[in-house]
């Protein structure tokens, strides 16, 4: 092909023209290039593989000051191994060198376990920063583009996981088999089908025993373990992901329980490792922690710490609330509706797997266990004739009452207490239990009260100083009386978002636990109640529960007078915490009504009325969901919402129509679909220890008292490992610390509270060595100038700090650096 004459002169232009042309094209393309680079920047400062963990540390800053890095994505080889939150640290060096003051908290750190199936050898690693707005951007690696994954034999762990899954599936299949064929098995074994329910109860207990034996737990404690590089444990993940939102579980109660177990001597009343003054452990509520005290008789969740090793103790602690509530509430349903054991079990399972129960780490189930036992023991005491049976019920009644007191959370205790007062009144009227009161029964009731009083009294004697300290705190001790009346219908019905919001929610107005609730069918429930009234099948229990539900809804939406709130103790219940009582009472009433309403053939008019009722209720739910904050509903799928509304409509229709089986099955299916993936499943660790001495090679003795800087999370896991810590989470203030920091008591209102205690380095204090602040009601932050603060005031002898603070800390004359390892530096706090 020949070039045309007109084109030839272009080919003969000087080279400078081509250079100019290229530069012009580059200038035209430069906005695109700069747009890509303007996403942000950062660095991966260190990558370390040890103990089957990959630990990375560096910094990342978004381009715009208003943007924030919210997550990191780690790709190892060709496989994404992590995407999610990270430990945030201050990087004054970055802020200074880049002249970006908004990058002061640009430091990040992530520690994640290496999966068993990751091939050994050099693996390319890529870290990507994810801002809250704008494009993602990759971070260069200052060490190398590849990470050496050591060859190790994980076949034992793989076999353990596979065997655990197999046993778990077999246990559940066995339970289902007994559930279906209980009568036939009872006949074959005992020549009567009268023991079918007891046989299935035995199968449930066997499942519980197998879970404990395997060490299975749904705790999210691994989130803290894998983000604390100097803590060693052998926790094994089976499936699912930890739930960071459950920090009250994985950051507070579980580490405190392990700290008691690892304390020498074990399980003290005063844990001398927790703060300079120590912490009274009798005041830890919910499932509590192991304490060598008579009150442990009424804290069954802690019994595993006395019976088993740590692995099975943690499994017992997690599983007992679920299985205990499941069996106890099942027995309550059987008292209310005798002869329907299968349906009653499903009803109990619906509550135990509800979003509210699961969203709060199964603690609502544990709180419900005790009033169930009190009710059952009270009814058993009145109805049994044998003295041994009366004595047994008397003991259970007294111990369960004390256990209910030890929950130490009035918002749940008050609402649940009134639910069972309503149920007990209804049953007493229905079964005329008041006629069974005689001198012997009254004597055993007196024994119950005496036993419960003795247990609570002995607890009070040893817990009194700590209780008084808590009562005198600004938060939560001096909370004002609550009158209710501050909830809207959309908030009450927020649970209908749970099928998605329980899994993931990023909202400034709520979180995965606070958004958790129940699938209420209030309008169909009212319709079913009116139908029962018309058919004259309504009993005293249903009426009593209806009165309670009406009162609770009034309390939540309208409010009650102050005198009533004070003397009824409802003033101790924030309106948004009455959900537990409302959810349980509506479930009990619904199950009773759907059982009372005979499944008669509905006329066409009746079907139309039931359908219209459910359609109206579905519309109310839909409208209420869309009145919630945009940050809550923005992630909801229209298809999922439609499915929830249709299922709810079907549940409401079956309730009105008296189709008990459909009501129970659909309700259970909706609960399981919502909560099945909420819990991680892991094998609890056999031990939790720290590797400080191994990492440093220096003498940090067991008598050393440690304080952590900029991050409070490691302190709780160091405490769990048996170390002595001077900051962490305290139920009441450490007076020795605050006497040193605030000798004139000028900041008492700031630190006199339940507190997550942080020591944070900052350059914004000028000449002041420190200031005490409370950015949130349960957080106390001591902001310090690292080079001038006298760390001796904390009472600690060792300081652990992110290595990014070394420049400032090295200038402090009261500190002597010992070692840096895993992104952390350790200093001896010396006498000047």
C-alpha positions in Angstrom: 0.0 0.0 0.0 1.4 3.4 -1.0 1.1 6.6 1.0 -0.7 9.4 -0.7 1.3 12.5 -1.7 -0.8 14.6 0.6 0.1 12.5 3.5 3.8 12.3 3.0 4.7 15.7 4.4 3.2 14.7 7.8 5.6 11.8 8.1 8.5 14.1 7.5 7.7 16.5 10.3 10.4 17.1 12.8 10.5 14.8 15.9 9.7 17.7 18.1 6.2 17.7 16.7 5.7 14.2 17.9 7.0 15.0 21.3 4.6 18.0 21.4 1.7 15.8 20.3 2.5 13.2 22.9 2.7 15.9 25.7 -0.6 17.3 24.5 -2.3 13.9 24.7 -0.8 13.4 28.2 -2.1 16.7 29.3 -5.6 15.8 28.0 -5.5 12.5 29.8 -4.0 13.9 33.0 -7.4 14.6 34.7 -8.2 10.9 34.4 -4.9 10.0 35.9 -5.2 12.5 38.7 -8.7 11.4 39.4 -7.4 7.8 40.1 -4.6 9.0 42.3 -6.9 11.4 44.2 -8.7 8.5 45.8 -6.2 8.5 48.6 -2.8 7.1 49.6 -1.1 5.1 52.3 1.4 2.4 53.0 1.8 -1.1 54.3 4.6 -0.7 56.9 4.9 -4.3 58.1 3.6 -7.8 57.2 4.3 -10.6 59.6 3.2 -14.3 59.7 3.4 -16.0 63.0 1.3 -18.5 64.9 -0.9 -19.1 61.9 -1.8 -15.4 61.9 -1.1 -12.7 59.3 -0.6 -9.3 60.9 -0.4 -6.2 58.8 0.1 -2.6 59.9 0.4 0.7 58.1 -1.5 3.9 57.3 -4.1 5.1 54.8 -5.7 8.5 54.2 -8.6 9.4 52.0 -8.2 12.2 49.5 -10.8 14.6 50.9 -10.8 15.7 54.6 -14.5 14.8 54.9 -13.8 11.2 53.8 -12.9 8.4 56.1 -11.4 5.0 55.5 -14.0 2.6 56.8 -12.6 -0.9 55.8 -9.7 -2.8 54.4 -9.6 -5.6 51.9 -6.7 -8.1 52.0 -6.0 -10.3 49.0 -3.4 -13.1 49.4 -2.5 -14.8 46.3 -5.5 -14.7 44.1 -7.9 -15.0 47.0 -9.6 -12.3 49.1 -9.1 -13.4 52.7 -10.5 -10.4 54.6 -12.7 -7.3 54.2 -13.9 -5.4 57.1 -13.0 -3.1 60.0 -9.6 -2.6 61.4 -7.8 -1.3 64.5 -7.4 2.4 64.1 -4.3 4.2 65.5 -2.9 7.7 65.6 0.0 8.5 63.2 1.4 11.9 64.1 4.4 11.2 61.8 2.1 10.8 58.8 0.1 14.0 59.7 3.3 15.9 60.1 5.1 14.7 57.0 2.1 15.1 54.7 0.8 18.3 56.3 -2.6 16.7 56.6 -3.9 17.1 60.2 -7.0 15.0 59.2 -4.7 12.0 58.7 -3.7 11.9 62.4 -5.8 8.8 62.9 -4.7 7.2 59.6 -2.9 4.3 61.2 -4.4 0.8 60.9 -3.6 -2.7 62.0 -5.2 -6.0 61.1 -4.5 -9.5 62.4 -6.3 -12.4 60.8 -5.9 -16.2 60.9 -4.5 -17.9 57.8 -6.9 -20.4 56.4 -6.0 -24.1 56.5 -6.3 -24.4 52.7 -3.9 -21.6 51.9 -1.0 -23.0 49.9 2.5 -22.5 51.6 5.3 -20.5 49.9 5.5 -17.0 48.5 2.1 -15.4 48.1 1.6 -12.0 46.6 -0.3 -9.7 49.0 -2.5 -6.7 48.2 -4.0 -4.3 50.7 -6.9 -2.1 49.5 -8.3 0.8 51.4 -12.1 1.4 51.2 -13.3 4.9 52.0 -16.9 5.7 52.9 -17.2 7.6 49.6 -15.2 7.5 46.4 -13.2 4.8 44.8 -11.1 2.2 46.6 -7.3 2.4 46.3 -4.4 -0.1 46.8 -1.6 0.4 49.3 2.0 -0.3 48.3 4.0 -2.7 50.5 7.1 -1.3 52.0 8.6 -4.8 52.5 7.9 -6.9 49.5 5.2 -7.7 47.1 5.0 -11.3 48.4 4.5 -12.9 51.8 6.0 -16.2 52.8 3.3 -18.5 54.1 5.1 -21.2 56.1 4.5 -24.8 55.3 2.6 -26.4 58.2 0.5 -29.5 58.6 -3.1 -28.4 59.4 -4.6 -31.8 58.7 -5.4 -32.3 62.4 -7.3 -29.1 62.5 -9.1 -29.9 59.3 -10.1 -33.3 60.6 -11.3 -31.7 63.8 -13.5 -29.2 61.9 -14.9 -31.9 59.7 -15.6 -34.2 62.6 -17.2 -31.4 64.6 -19.5 -30.6 61.7 -20.4 -34.2 61.2 -21.2 -34.7 64.9 -23.2 -31.5 65.0 -25.3 -32.5 62.0 -25.8 -36.0 63.5 -26.9 -34.5 66.8 -29.4 -32.2 65.1 -30.7 -35.1 62.9 -31.0 -37.3 65.9 -33.0 -34.7 67.8 -35.3 -34.3 64.8 -35.7 -38.0 64.5 -36.8 -38.3 68.1 -39.1 -35.3 67.7 -40.9 -37.1 64.9 -41.0 -40.6 66.2 -41.1 -40.0 70.0 -44.3 -42.0 70.6 -43.0 -45.0 68.6 -39.7 -44.9 70.4 -41.4 -44.6 73.8 -43.6 -47.6 73.0 -40.6 -49.6 71.9 -38.6 -48.8 74.9 -41.2 -48.4 77.7 -44.2 -50.1 76.2 -46.2 -46.9 76.5 -46.3 -43.6 74.5 -46.8 -41.6 77.7 -43.2 -40.7 77.9 -42.8 -39.3 74.4 -42.2 -35.7 75.6 -39.7 -36.8 78.3 -37.9 -38.9 75.7 -37.5 -35.9 73.4 -36.4 -33.8 76.3 -33.7 -36.3 76.9 -32.6 -36.0 73.3 -32.4 -32.2 73.7 -30.3 -32.6 76.8 -28.1 -35.0 74.9 -27.6 -32.4 72.2 -26.6 -29.9 74.8 -24.1 -32.3 76.3 -22.6 -33.0 72.9 -22.2 -29.3 72.1 -20.5 -28.8 75.4 -18.3 -31.8 75.0 -17.2 -30.5 71.5 -16.5 -27.1 73.0 -18.9 -25.4 70.6 -19.6 -21.7 71.2 -21.2 -18.8 69.3 -19.0 -16.2 71.1 -17.4 -13.5 69.1 -14.3 -13.4 71.3 -12.1 -14.5 68.4 -12.6 -11.0 67.0 -10.6 -9.6 69.9 -8.1 -12.5 70.0 -7.1 -12.2 66.4 -6.6 -8.4 66.8 -4.3 -8.8 69.7 -0.9 -10.0 68.4 0.6 -10.8 71.8 -2.3 -13.1 72.9 -2.1 -16.8 72.0 -5.1 -19.1 71.8 -6.2 -22.2 69.9 -9.7 -21.2 69.0 -11.0 -22.9 65.8 -13.6 -21.3 63.6 -16.2 -23.7 62.2 -18.3 -21.3 60.1 -19.7 -17.8 60.2 -18.1 -14.5 61.2 -17.7 -12.8 64.5 -20.1 -10.0 65.4 -18.1 -6.9 66.5 -21.3 -5.2 67.6 -21.6 -7.7 70.5 -18.8 -6.0 72.4 -20.5 -6.4 75.7 -20.1 -10.2 75.2 -16.6 -10.5 73.5 -15.0 -7.5 75.1 -16.5 -7.5 78.5 -18.2 -10.6 80.0 -16.2 -13.3 78.3 -12.8 -11.9 78.9 -13.7 -11.2 82.5 -14.9 -14.8 82.9 -11.6 -16.1 81.5 -9.7 -13.6 83.6 -11.3 -15.2 86.7 -10.5 -18.7 85.5 -6.8 -17.7 84.9 -6.4 -15.7 88.1 -4.2 -17.1 90.8 -6.0 -18.1 93.0 -8.8 -18.8 90.6 -12.2 -17.1 90.7 -11.6 -14.5 93.5 -14.4 -12.2 94.7 -12.0 -9.2 94.1 -10.0 -9.7 90.9 -6.7 -8.0 91.9 -5.4 -8.0 88.4 -8.2 -5.7 87.2 -7.1 -2.2 88.1 -5.0 -0.8 90.9 -7.8 -1.3 93.5 -9.1 -4.6 92.0 -12.7 -5.1 90.9 -15.5 -6.8 92.7 -16.7 -9.6 90.4 -19.9 -10.3 92.1 -21.5 -7.3 90.4 -21.1 -8.6 86.9 -24.7 -9.3 85.7 -26.3 -11.3 82.9 -24.6 -14.8 82.8 -22.0 -13.5 85.3 -18.4 -14.7 85.8 -17.1 -17.5 88.0 -16.6 -16.4 91.6 -15.8 -18.6 94.5 -18.9 -17.6 96.4 -22.2 -19.3 97.5 -24.1 -17.1 95.1 -22.8 -19.2 92.3 -25.4 -21.7 93.2 -27.9 -19.4 91.5 -25.7 -18.6 88.5 -25.8 -21.8 86.4 -24.0 -20.4 83.4 -20.8 -20.3 85.4 -21.0 -23.8 86.6 -18.9 -25.1 83.7 -15.9 -23.2 85.0 -15.9 -25.4 88.1 -16.7 -28.6 86.3 -14.6 -28.5 83.1 -11.6 -27.1 81.4 -11.7 -23.7 79.8 -12.8 -25.0 76.4 -15.9 -26.8 77.7 -16.6 -24.1 80.3 -16.9 -21.5 77.6 -19.2 -23.9 75.6 -21.3 -24.4 78.7 -21.5 -20.7 79.3 -22.7 -20.0 75.8 -25.1 -23.0 75.3 -26.8 -23.1 78.7 -28.9 -19.9 78.1 -30.2 -21.2 74.8 -31.0 -24.8 76.0 -32.0 -23.8 79.5 -34.6 -21.3 78.2 -35.7 -23.7 75.5 -36.6 -26.4 77.9 -37.9 -24.2 80.7 -40.2 -22.2 78.4 -41.3 -25.4 76.7 -42.4 -26.6 80.2 -44.3 -23.4 80.8 -46.2 -23.8 77.5 -47.0 -27.3 78.5 -48.5 -26.0 81.8 -50.5 -23.5 79.8 -51.5 -25.9 77.0 -51.2 -29.5 78.3 -51.2 -32.3 75.8 -49.6 -30.4 72.9 -45.9 -31.0 73.6 -44.7 -30.8 70.0 -46.4 -27.4 69.3 -45.3 -26.1 72.6 -41.7 -27.0 71.9 -41.8 -25.2 68.6 -43.3 -22.1 70.3 -40.4 -22.1 72.8 -38.0 -22.5 69.9 -39.6 -19.5 68.1 -38.8 -17.3 71.1 -35.3 -18.7 71.7 -34.3 -18.1 68.1 -36.0 -14.7 67.8 -34.0 -11.8 66.5 -34.1 -10.0 69.8 -32.7 -13.0 71.7 -30.0 -13.8 69.2 -29.1 -10.1 68.6 -28.3 -9.7 72.3 -26.0 -12.7 72.6 -28.7 -15.0 74.0 -28.8 -13.0 77.2 -32.6 -12.4 77.0 -33.0 -16.2 76.9 -30.9 -16.5 80.1 -33.0 -13.8 81.8 -36.2 -15.6 80.8 -34.9 -18.9 82.2 -35.3 -17.9 85.8 -38.9 -16.6 85.9 -39.8 -19.7 83.9 -38.3 -21.8 86.7 -39.9 -19.7 89.4 -43.3 -20.2 87.8 -42.8 -24.0 87.2 -41.6 -24.5 90.8 -44.4 -22.4 92.2 -47.0 -24.4 90.3 -45.3 -27.7 91.2 -45.2 -26.8 94.8 -48.9 -26.1 94.9 -50.0 -29.1 92.8 -47.6 -31.8 94.0 -48.6 -34.0 97.0 -45.4 -35.8 97.9 -43.3 -34.0 100.4 -40.1 -34.8 98.4 -41.6 -33.2 95.3 -42.7 -30.1 97.4 -39.2 -29.9 98.9 -37.5 -30.1 95.5 -39.8 -27.4 94.1 -39.2 -25.3 97.1 -35.4 -25.4 96.6 -35.7 -24.7 92.9 -38.0 -21.8 93.6 -35.6 -20.2 96.1 -32.5 -20.7 93.9 -34.3 -19.5 90.7 -35.5 -16.4 92.5 -32.0 -15.5 93.5 -30.7 -16.3 90.0 -33.3 -13.8 88.6 -32.0 -11.1 91.0 -28.4 -11.7 89.9 -29.3 -10.8 86.3 -28.7 -7.3 87.6 -30.5 -5.6 84.6 -33.8 -4.1 85.8 -35.1 -3.2 82.3 -35.4 -6.9 81.5 -36.1 -8.1 85.0 -39.1 -5.8 85.5 -40.8 -6.5 82.2 -40.3 -10.2 82.4 -41.4 -10.3 86.0 -44.7 -8.7 85.1 -45.2 -11.2 82.3 -45.0 -14.1 84.7 -47.0 -12.3 87.3 -49.8 -12.1 84.7 -49.3 -15.7 83.7 -49.3 -16.9 87.3 -52.5 -14.9 88.1 -54.2 -16.4 85.1 -53.2 -20.0 85.9 -54.1 -19.6 89.6 -57.6 -18.5 88.6 -57.9 -21.0 85.8 -56.7 -24.0 87.9 -58.0 -22.6 91.2 -54.5 -23.0 92.7 -55.4 -20.8 95.6 -57.5 -23.7 97.0 -54.4 -25.8 97.2 -52.7 -23.5 99.8 -52.3 -25.3 103.1 -50.0 -25.0 106.1 -47.5 -27.5 104.6 -47.4 -25.6 101.3 -47.1 -22.3 103.0 -44.2 -23.7 105.0 -42.4 -24.8 101.9 -43.0 -21.3 100.4 -41.4 -19.8 103.5 -38.4 -22.2 103.0 -38.2 -21.0 99.4 -38.2 -17.3 100.4 -35.7 -18.0 103.2 -33.3 -19.9 100.9 -33.5 -17.2 98.2 -33.1 -14.5 100.8 -30.0 -16.2 102.3 -28.3 -16.5 98.9 -29.1 -12.9 98.0 -28.2 -11.7 101.5 -24.8 -13.4 101.5 -24.1 -12.0 98.0 -25.2 -8.5 99.2 -22.8 -8.6 102.2 -19.8 -9.1 99.9 -21.0 -7.1 97.0 -22.4 -4.1 99.0 -19.4 -1.8 98.7 -19.3 -2.3 94.9 -23.1 -1.9 94.6 -23.0 1.3 96.6 -20.2 2.6 94.4 -22.3 1.8 91.3 -25.4 3.4 92.7 -23.5 6.6 93.3 -22.1 6.8 89.8 -23.3 9.4 87.3 -24.0 6.6 84.8 -25.8 4.3 85.3 -26.4 4.8 89.0 -28.2 8.2 88.8 -30.5 7.5 86.0 -33.8 9.3 86.4 -37.2 7.6 86.6 -38.5 6.6 83.2 -42.1 7.4 82.4 -42.1 5.8 78.9 -44.1 7.2 76.1 -41.2 8.0 73.8 -41.6 5.2 71.2 -43.3 5.4 67.8 -45.0 2.6 66.0 -42.2 2.4 63.4 -39.7 1.9 66.1 -41.7 -0.8 67.8 -42.0 -2.6 64.4 -38.3 -2.2 63.5 -37.9 -5.9 63.8 -39.4 -6.4 60.4 -36.1 -5.1 58.9 -34.1 -7.7 60.9 -33.8 -10.3 58.1 -31.2 -7.9 56.7 -30.3 -5.4 59.3 -29.4 -8.1 61.8 -26.7 -9.3 59.4 -25.3 -5.9 58.5 -26.2 -2.3 59.5 -24.2 0.9 59.2 -26.4 3.6 60.7 -25.7 6.6 63.1 -29.1 6.0 64.8 -28.9 2.2 65.5 -26.9 -1.0 65.3 -27.4 -4.7 64.9 -28.4 -5.3 68.5 -30.5 -2.2 69.0 -32.4 -2.8 65.8 -33.2 -6.4 66.9 -36.8 -7.0 67.9 -39.7 -9.4 67.3 -42.1 -10.1 64.4 -45.2 -8.6 66.0 -48.7 -9.5 64.6 -50.6 -7.1 66.8 -53.6 -6.4 64.6 -54.2 -10.1 63.8 -53.6 -10.9 67.5 -56.3 -8.4 68.5 -58.7 -9.9 65.9 -58.0 -13.4 67.2 -58.7 -12.1 70.8 -62.0 -10.7 69.7 -62.9 -13.9 68.0 -62.1 -15.9 71.1 -64.3 -13.4 73.1 -67.2 -14.0 70.7 -66.8 -17.8 70.8 -66.5 -17.7 74.6 -63.3 -19.7 74.6 -61.3 -17.0 76.4 -59.6 -18.0 79.7 -58.1 -16.1 82.6 -54.6 -16.5 81.3 -55.4 -14.9 78.0 -57.2 -12.0 79.7 -54.4 -11.5 82.1 -51.8 -11.5 79.2 -54.0 -9.1 77.2 -54.1 -6.6 80.1 -50.3 -6.8 80.4 -49.8 -6.3 76.6 -52.2 -3.3 76.6 -50.3 -1.8 79.6 -46.9 -2.3 78.0 -47.9 -0.7 74.7 -49.4 2.2 76.6 -46.1 2.5 78.6 -44.1 2.4 75.4 -46.1 4.9 73.3 -48.0 7.1 75.7 -46.3 6.8 79.1 -47.5 6.3 82.6 -47.8 8.7 85.7 -44.6 9.2 87.7 -46.0 7.7 90.9 -47.0 4.5 89.0 -43.5 4.4 87.4 -41.8 4.7 90.7 -43.8 2.3 92.8 -44.3 -0.4 90.1 -40.6 -0.3 89.2 -41.5 0.4 85.5 -39.5 3.6 86.0 -36.4 1.5 85.8 -37.4 0.3 82.3 -36.4 2.4 79.2 -39.3 2.1 76.8 -37.1 0.5 74.2 -36.2 -2.3 76.6 -39.8 -3.3 77.2 -39.5 -5.2 73.9 -38.5 -8.4 75.7 -41.7 -8.6 77.9 -43.9 -7.5 75.0 -42.4 -10.1 72.6 -42.7 -13.0 75.0 -46.2 -12.1 76.1 -47.6 -11.6 72.6 -46.1 -15.0 71.6 -47.6 -16.8 74.6 -51.0 -15.1 73.9 -50.9 -15.9 70.2 -50.0 -19.6 70.8 -52.9 -19.9 73.3 -55.4 -18.1 71.1 -54.5 -20.1 68.0 -55.0 -23.2 70.1 -58.3 -22.0 71.6 -59.9 -21.0 68.3 -61.2 -24.2 66.8 -60.1 -24.5 63.2 -63.6 -24.2 61.9 -64.2 -23.8 58.2 -64.3 -20.0 57.6 -67.1 -18.6 55.6 -66.3 -16.5 52.6 -67.0 -13.4 54.6 -64.7 -14.7 57.4 -61.9 -15.4 54.9 -62.4 -12.0 53.4 -62.2 -10.3 56.9 -59.1 -12.3 57.9 -57.4 -11.4 54.6 -58.3 -7.7 54.9 -57.0 -7.7 58.4 -53.6 -9.2 57.4 -53.4 -6.9 54.3 -54.0 -3.9 56.5 -51.4 -5.1 59.0 -48.9 -5.7 56.2 -49.5 -2.2 54.9 -49.0 -0.7 58.4 -45.7 -2.6 58.7 -44.6 -1.4 55.2 -45.4 2.2 56.0 -43.7 1.9 59.4 -40.5 0.5 57.9 -40.3 3.4 55.4 -40.6 5.9 58.3 -37.4 4.6 59.8 -34.2 6.5 59.3 -32.9 6.3 55.7 -29.6 4.7 56.9 -31.6 1.8 58.3 -33.8 1.0 55.3 -31.3 1.9 52.5 -29.9 -1.6 52.4 -33.3 -3.4 52.4 -34.1 -5.5 49.3 -37.6 -5.0 48.0 -37.8 -8.7 47.3 -36.9 -9.6 50.8 -39.3 -7.0 52.2 -42.1 -8.4 50.1 -41.2 -12.0 51.3 -41.3 -10.9 55.0 -44.6 -9.1 54.5 -46.2 -12.0 52.7 -45.0 -14.4 55.4 -46.2 -12.1 58.1 -49.6 -12.0 56.4 -49.8 -15.7 56.3 -48.8 -16.0 60.0 -51.6 -13.5 60.8 -54.1 -15.3 58.7 -53.3 -18.7 60.3 -53.6 -17.1 63.7 -57.1 -15.7 63.0 -58.2 -18.9 61.3 -56.9 -21.1 64.2 -54.5 -23.0 62.0 -52.0 -23.8 64.8 -49.6 -25.9 62.7 -49.3 -23.2 60.0 -48.8 -20.5 62.5 -46.0 -22.3 64.4 -44.2 -23.5 61.3 -44.3 -20.2 59.5 -43.2 -18.3 62.6 -40.3 -20.7 63.2 -39.3 -20.5 59.5 -39.2 -16.7 59.7 -37.2 -16.7 62.9 -34.6 -19.2 61.5 -34.3 -17.3 58.2 -33.5 -14.2 60.2 -31.1 -15.5 62.8 -29.5 -18.6 61.3 -26.3 -16.8 60.1 -26.1 -14.3 63.0 -24.0 -16.5 65.3 -20.5 -17.6 64.4 -19.7 -21.2 65.4 -16.4 -22.0 66.8 -14.6 -24.5 69.0 -13.7 -22.6 72.2 -10.0 -22.3 73.1 -8.4 -24.7 75.6 -6.2 -21.8 76.9 -5.6 -18.1 76.4 -2.2 -16.8 77.3 0.1 -13.9 76.5 3.4 -14.1 74.6 5.0 -11.0 76.0 8.0 -12.7 77.5 8.5 -14.9 74.4 8.3 -11.9 72.0 10.5 -9.6 74.0 13.0 -11.9 75.6 13.0 -9.5 78.6 11.8 -10.1 82.1 8.2 -8.8 82.3 7.1 -10.6 85.5 3.6 -11.6 86.5 3.7 -8.9 89.2 4.1 -6.1 86.6 1.1 -3.9 86.1 0.4 -3.0 82.4 -1.3 0.0 80.9 -2.1 0.2 77.1 -2.0 3.4 75.1 -4.4 4.4 72.3 -6.3 1.1 72.3 -8.2 -0.4 75.2 -9.0 -3.7 73.4 -5.7 -5.4 74.2 -6.0 -4.6 77.9 -9.1 -6.9 78.3 -7.4 -9.8 76.5 -4.2 -9.3 78.5 -6.4 -9.4 81.6 -8.0 -12.6 80.3 -4.5 -14.1 79.9 -3.7 -13.6 83.6 -1.7 -10.3 83.3 -2.3 -7.3 85.6 -3.9 -4.4 83.9 -4.5 -0.8 84.9 -7.0 0.2 82.2 -9.9 -1.6 80.6 -13.6 -1.8 81.5 -14.7 -1.0 85.0 -18.2 -1.2 86.6 -17.2 1.5 89.1 -14.2 3.9 89.2 -10.7 3.0 90.4 -10.4 5.4 93.3 -6.6 5.2 93.6 -6.1 6.1 89.9 -8.4 9.0 90.0 -7.0 10.3 93.3 -3.6 10.5 91.6 -5.0 12.1 88.4 -7.6 14.4 90.1 -6.5 15.0 93.7 -8.9 18.0 94.0 -11.9 16.0 92.7 -12.6 18.6 90.0 -13.5 16.0 87.4 -15.6 13.6 89.5 -18.6 13.9 87.3 -16.5 13.0 84.3 -15.0 9.7 85.6 -17.6 8.6 88.2 -19.3 6.1 85.9 -19.2 2.6 84.4 -16.4 3.2 82.0 -14.3 2.0 79.1 -11.1 3.6 80.2 -8.8 4.8 77.4 -5.4 6.5 77.6 -4.9 8.3 74.3 -1.9 10.2 73.0 -2.6 13.6 71.4 -0.7 16.7 70.4 -3.6 19.1 71.0 -3.1 19.7 74.7 -0.4 22.4 74.4 1.6 22.5 77.6 -0.9 20.4 79.6 0.3 16.8 80.3 -3.2 15.4 80.3 -7.0 16.0 80.4 -9.9 13.8 81.4 -12.9 13.7 79.1 -16.1 11.6 78.6 -17.0 11.6 74.9 -19.8 9.1 75.6 -21.8 8.1 78.7 -19.8 4.9 79.2 -16.3 6.0 78.0 -13.7 7.9 80.0 -10.7 9.1 78.0 -7.5 10.4 79.5 -5.9 12.4 76.7 -2.1 12.7 77.3 0.9 14.5 75.9 3.1 11.4 75.5 6.5 13.1 76.1 5.4 15.0 79.2 2.8 12.7 81.0 4.0 11.0 84.2 3.0 7.4 83.7 3.8 6.7 87.4 0.4 8.3 88.2 -1.4 5.3 86.7 0.2 2.9 89.2 1.5 0.8 86.2 5.0 -0.4 85.7 4.8 -1.4 82.0 3.4 0.7 79.1 2.3 -1.1 75.9 1.9 1.3 73.0 1.5 1.1 69.2 5.0 1.6 67.7 3.7 4.7 65.9 4.0 6.6 69.2 7.7 5.7 69.7 9.0 9.2 68.6 7.0 10.9 71.4 7.4 8.2 74.0 11.1 8.0 73.6 11.3 11.7 74.6 9.6 10.9 77.9 12.2 10.8 80.7 10.1 8.4 82.8 10.0 5.7 80.2 12.7 3.1 79.1 12.0 1.3 75.9 12.3 -2.5 76.2 11.4 -3.9 72.8 9.2 -3.5 69.7 7.4 -6.5 68.3 4.2 -7.0 66.2 3.6 -3.3 65.8 3.7 -2.7 69.5 6.4 -1.2 71.8 6.9 -2.0 75.4 8.3 0.4 77.9 9.4 0.2 81.6 7.9 3.0 83.6 10.9 3.9 85.7 11.4 6.1 88.8 12.9 9.4 87.8 
